[in-house]
Amino acid sequence: MDRVILHVDMDAFFASVEQLDNPGLRGLPVVVGSPAEQRGVVAAASYAARRFGIHSAMPMGEAVRRCPGLVIITPRRERYQEISNAVFGIFERFTPEVEPLSIDEAFLDVSGAQALFGGGEDIAQAIRRMIREEIGLTASVGVATNKFLAKIASDMHKPDGLTLVPSTREGILTFLSPLPVGRIWGVGVVLQRRLNEAGFMTIGDLQRTTLPVLDAVVGRHTAEQLLRLAYGEDARELQTESEEKSISKEHTFSRDVRELERVEKMLLELVDEVGMRLREKSRYAGTARLKVRWHNFKTITRQQVLNPACCDDFTLRAVALALLHEEGLAGRAVRLIGFGVSDLQDRPPEQLSLFGGDDVQRQKRERLSHSVDQLRRKFGPDALRHGR
Amino acid sequence: MKLRIEKSVLSAGLQAVQNVVSSRSTLPILANVLVVAKDNGIYLSTTDLDVSVRCKVEGTIDVQGSTTIPVKRLSSIVRELPDSMLSIESDEKDQTSVMSGSSYFKIVGLSADDFPSIPEADGEFSYLIDQGVFREMLRKTAYAASTDETRYNLNGVMLSFKEAKLTAVATDGRRLALAETEMEFPDASDADMILPSKAVSELMHVLKEAGNLRIYPRKNQVIFSFEGTVLASKLIEGTYPNFRQVIPSQCEERVTLEREALLTALRRASLIIADKSSATKLTFDANNLVILTMTPDVGESRETIPIKYNGKAITVAFNPDYMMDPLKNLSTDEISIELTDNLSPAVIKSDVPFLYVLMPMRVD
């Protein structure tokens, strides 16, 4: 039987939340983000703002040039998270199979929910209605037989749209055919240009070609993947919350930083936040990853396997600093720093020692990290900081 | 120097010494074997400055003298020579000619004067023990020594001569193997020494099934002497942990098992293990031992062994490699396992004076 996958995408989420809380902003060009003097970028733009060509990730200076009357609102993350939780709560009334993509979009596998709630279209309409009536926001939904098609569909009739993708092979091919190749998941600017130069403008152009021809343009691996997607084939499973694969945090400095000490300080704060989330979920990290974006936007990641897998701040901090020091700043200025853990697993089996060794140390570190978490939960994140 | 020697005799001598060479290229002579032909015999010596070994081989000396020759090269040449009798001659430039039947080799060596001196085993006090007994004690304990260089004091076998007994102990902090034998020596000669693993493996390589072994304790050094062979080793300087303290004096339960049956079951169980940090679970229950191994994304296995047991049910997890190590190195048919609970050490014993303390793994 075909799967039924929904992609639910909140319309201009941050901006819509601001307009919900402040009705005076409705219909105005509104963006959420930090002001231009702090080198902010647009995090979300209302539909009125989008008519000026403003889109997310655009530098704020550029947005203001395009729309001098633009209303700029400083993000209120906690409020967005609160609304997001309410939206995800609605999803969970229909299925536990929810894969969050970000704070405001998710895949839902409702294949098993149809007996209770009707077909994919009925469920999509019900979800849209509940979000509108209970929260006061609009969402666009794509309904299809896989993630790739559902994601494309939700974007077709934005805002407040519902798009159904046919489930027959013929219907899928017809649905995809007129779309530009850039809509395919994984096709970025460079690949799109190369495809366009070779005469592939639409997904239909790809459907009509053969593997050897496409192979010559983009290489075997990419060609195979593109053809599969051009035919609307995508067998990826949902990655639901319960099997979260990674946790990460990053920070963009308000101005580029050259002092190692300041980068270290921020990195350690990120490590502590990641560690706390990890411990909240009672998970252990098998891999730690450092991310650095230099002033020229060149971005690197460096990772380290953790054996045994761990969850305490002491180990994570030591690994994060070691990764940073190994890379070194070498005079380069840092724009963004990030830290993440992946290969999350249950508590690894732990070899006990005869004379009081590593295991005792590790237990102490874990206990201490948990105690710090409790204090921070009670008195706020700044209640307690590690000394250096 | 000029001598005649049987190929098999020289080959056996080189076998005994050629493992003790240094890879340090700063001292090329440490890759050489020192050959000394003196009135009473032919001596082959190697050293890596920590461990030195010298053995005596039989042959006919035509001209006395000495030289050093790259040992790996000499050894592989000797192995391939056609005739059973070799004649060896070195000149004043330390070039050594080796002749055998229609074959002729010339090997460039280094002067014997530059070879580090090898300690002599003579005079003073020595312990006397049977070679076979001592080798067996090393074999039953050496595998438990730590290879972690940051725990250098555990990188060997502890030999404790005390109260008319020799106790050999090795541990890596997670398990501990101990073998004991009674000996005769004066109380004043009690001594503890940590013998580095390199010397331990050389001794296991060169010691015979039987025959006298003399052990000469020196300051920071020990010398083993047997049948024309002398092995000297530096000792590990450092404090050995108080091993007697971690041997449980009494456990709550005891079960007797066929060694071979347990070993083969564990060997099969370990086929499902993904890495060194994995555990296998042993459940001792009424007349059954169940060995359960589960590795996420790999699979699971279950082995059931009938046992005579009527104690409380205990489930305890171990690293299967650590559990197999003593079983592989014992030769008795039966072993006993003593247990208390899932977080306390287990003790494996056999009817010979041997015990093995193994810490469990904590699993959820």
Chai-1 contact restraints between the chains, C-beta under 6 A:
chainA,res_idxA,chainB,res_idxB,connection_type,confidence,min_distance_angstrom,max_distance_angstrom,comment,restraint_id
A,P308,B,S277,contact,1.0,0.0,6.0,A-B,restraint_1
A,R347,B,D364,contact,1.0,0.0,6.0,A-B,restraint_2
A,P349,B,A279,contact,1.0,0.0,6.0,A-B,restraint_3
A,P349,B,M361,contact,1.0,0.0,6.0,A-B,restraint_4
A,P349,B,V363,contact,1.0,0.0,6.0,A-B,restraint_5
A,E350,B,R362,contact,1.0,0.0,6.0,A-B,restraint_6
A,Q351,B,R174,contact,1.0,0.0,6.0,A-B,restraint_7
A,Q351,B,M361,contact,1.0,0.0,6.0,A-B,restraint_8
A,L352,B,M359,contact,1.0,0.0,6.0,A-B,restraint_9
A,L352,B,P360,contact,1.0,0.0,6.0,A-B,restraint_10
A,S353,B,G173,contact,1.0,0.0,6.0,A-B,restraint_11
A,S353,B,R174,contact,1.0,0.0,6.0,A-B,restraint_12
A,L354,B,G173,contact,1.0,0.0,6.0,A-B,restraint_13
A,L354,B,V246,contact,1.0,0.0,6.0,A-B,restraint_14
A,L354,B,M359,contact,1.0,0.0,6.0,A-B,restraint_15
A,F355,B,G173,contact,1.0,0.0,6.0,A-B,restraint_16
A,F355,B,P241,contact,1.0,0.0,6.0,A-B,restraint_17
A,G357,B,G173,contact,1.0,0.0,6.0,A-B,restraint_18
